[in-house]
Amino acid sequence: MANRALTLFTINMSHYSEKIRWLLDYEEIPYQEIALTPALHTLPMWFKGRRALTTVPLLQSGKTCIQDSPRIVSWLAGHHSPLDSMPSEKQQEILAVQQRFDAIGKPIARYLYLPGFAHDALIRTIWTQFAKPWERRFITLAYPLIKPAFRIKLRIYPRAVTQAEQLIDAEIRWLEQRLQQLEKERKCRYLVGDAFSFADIAAASILAPLACPPEHPIYGEAEFRAKMAGPAQQWADSAALQWVRDIYAEHRGKVWAKLPAKAA
Ligand SMILES: N[C@@H](CCC(=O)N[C@@H](CS)C(=O)NCC(=O)O)C(=O)O
């Protein structure tokens, strides 16, 4: 179906945003990405989304705004069909994989920010990568207030982080078992069917901040790996996170072939 120009609103470090960006890139659906500065993203996302949510990603097509990554995926499947990465006979199975990895998206963010918040300079550098000069000044001044607010919103407390770790660990074990099963059946290392699909994109993108694939311009940076993903070392050599790095190497292509624009 022919479509209007698409705009994808993201935050640079957001793995849910990376899932949609990868899907659009893979399907060669043209879009313009607008990278928002954390904290300053809240009002525009609240107003555009009209769902009492402040989250990215949000996809805009003309006056239509779709917020929440699974809703964006369903919208794309309806308006840009057929999607090569979502064969209709496998759609349910693929979306079930998305659902299980989406469920650990926030726990992963919580898990990374606990060590990350010990490195304010790094966090500020990442947050302001696409900031305009006034946004950068705002973040520098307001950071001492934004940080505790963010800590409360994402529940970055040791106890919640321990629970997050257990949830992440369970999914990593699930993925390892799935890979073992595929190996036993001598099948390709794709999560659904015999070909690369959106199921692989959904799992690999959500786990990417833990796996730190070098192809990703933020998660692949040595400083991110050392300071934020350091505790994820416990899984670094797992078959699951190695699979994420392999999938990125084989199927991701260039992240940000065209750099995102700054917000208007
Ligand atoms: N269920 C949402 C979750 C998205 C989400 O949690 N996004 C984070 C970034 S990874 C975010 O926007 N956080 C800032 C906020 O909640 O205002 C989706 O799948 O899009």
PDBQT file of the ligand as one rigid body, heavy atoms in Angstrom, charges set to zero:
ROOT
HETATM    1  N1  LIG A 301       5.812  -0.698  25.713  1.00  0.00    +0.000 N 
HETATM    2  C1  LIG A 301       6.600   0.367  25.169  1.00  0.00    +0.000 C 
HETATM    3  C2  LIG A 301       7.821   0.564  26.029  1.00  0.00    +0.000 C 
HETATM    4  C3  LIG A 301       8.718   1.662  25.480  1.00  0.00    +0.000 C 
HETATM    5  C4  LIG A 301       9.675   2.206  26.516  1.00  0.00    +0.000 C 
HETATM    6  O1  LIG A 301       9.702   1.792  27.687  1.00  0.00    +0.000 OA
HETATM    7  N2  LIG A 301      10.489   3.158  26.050  1.00  0.00    +0.000 N 
HETATM    8  C5  LIG A 301      11.434   3.813  26.919  1.00  0.00    +0.000 C 
HETATM    9  C6  LIG A 301      12.777   3.909  26.218  1.00  0.00    +0.000 C 
HETATM   10  S1  LIG A 301      13.475   2.315  25.929  1.00  0.00    +0.000 SA
HETATM   11  C7  LIG A 301      10.968   5.225  27.187  1.00  0.00    +0.000 C 
HETATM   12  O2  LIG A 301      10.398   5.866  26.316  1.00  0.00    +0.000 OA
HETATM   13  N3  LIG A 301      11.216   5.720  28.404  1.00  0.00    +0.000 N 
HETATM   14  C8  LIG A 301      10.909   7.071  28.751  1.00  0.00    +0.000 C 
HETATM   15  C9  LIG A 301       9.510   7.264  29.286  1.00  0.00    +0.000 C 
HETATM   16  O3  LIG A 301       8.861   6.290  29.701  1.00  0.00    +0.000 OA
HETATM   17  O4  LIG A 301       9.085   8.413  29.308  1.00  0.00    +0.000 OA
HETATM   18  C10 LIG A 301       6.990   0.043  23.722  1.00  0.00    +0.000 C 
HETATM   19  O5  LIG A 301       7.103  -1.140  23.406  1.00  0.00    +0.000 OA
HETATM   20  O6  LIG A 301       7.139   0.975  22.920  1.00  0.00    +0.000 OA
ENDROOT
TORSDOF 0
